[in-house]
């Protein structure tokens, strides 16, 4: 593993940990996060390297969120300035009473 890849993975884990703490402390049924923060936590494995509009690995994000009791929802409305970086919405999953 290259040193830069190891650093990128460490940074990604740190952002995931911060997101995990923020969602765990969140008391409401829904939450919104900045696209850029989510892209740092779940960077896509594509060769696309734009720092202004990074890509998100949504499959990994959805799996991660589901394991923590959250669903990832598409952004309903983004402002023109957020066209390529819409906020990411999380909705708490209903828990089973079994």
N, C-alpha and C positions, 0 to 999 in steps of 0.2 A: 504494500500500500504506500502510495506516495505521501510525502509530508503534507502537501497542500490538501489532499483528499482527507487525510486524518483530521486536519484542522477544520475543514468544512463540515465533516461529520460531527465533530465536537461542538461546533457552533450551532449546528442544527439541533443536537440533543439539548443544549442549553436553552434554546428558544422553545423547544417542546416542553421542557420542564417548567419554564416560566408560564407558558400557556396553560399547562396542566394546573399549576397553582392558582392562576387567575380564574379558570373555570370552576375549580373546586371551591373557591371562596365566593363565587358569584351566587347570589341568593335568588335571582329571578329565573324565570323559565326560558329566557332567551338572552343571548349575548351577541355582541358584534365585535369583530377584531379587524384591525387594519390589514389589508391585503399584504403589504410589505412584510409585516411581522410573520404572517402565516407562510409567506414564501421563504423566509429565513428558516422557519421551523421545518417546512416540508418542501425543499427545493426539488424541482423536476430533474430527472436524470437525462434530459435532452441536452444537446450541445448549445442550446440557446443561452447566451451569456449576457443579455442586457441587464444592467444594474438598475435601470430605471423602470423596467417592466419585466421582472423575473417571472418565470412560470412556476406553478404549484403542482406538486404531485397529489392530485385530488384523491386518488385511490388510497394512498397511504394516509392522507388526512382523514378521510371518511372512516377507515378502519380504526385508526387511533381514537377518533372522537367516539365512535360506537362502543369501544372498549371502556370508555369513561362515562357512558350514559348520555351522550350528546349526538345529535344529528347535525350534519352540515347542510345548510340550505343555500341555494343560489341567491345572490343579491337581487332584491326586488327593484330597486331604483338606485342608480348611481348618478352622481353629478357628472357633468361633462368633464371635469378635471379628473374624475375617477374612472373614466371610460375603460382604461386598460388595467386598472387596479381597483376593482370594486371591493367594498368591504365584504368580509366573510361573516355569515350569520350562523349561529349555533342555536339549536333548539333542544331543550332537555327532553330526553325520551321518557315516555310514561313507564313507570315501573309496575311490574306484575305483583299482584297481591297473593300469590300462591305460597 
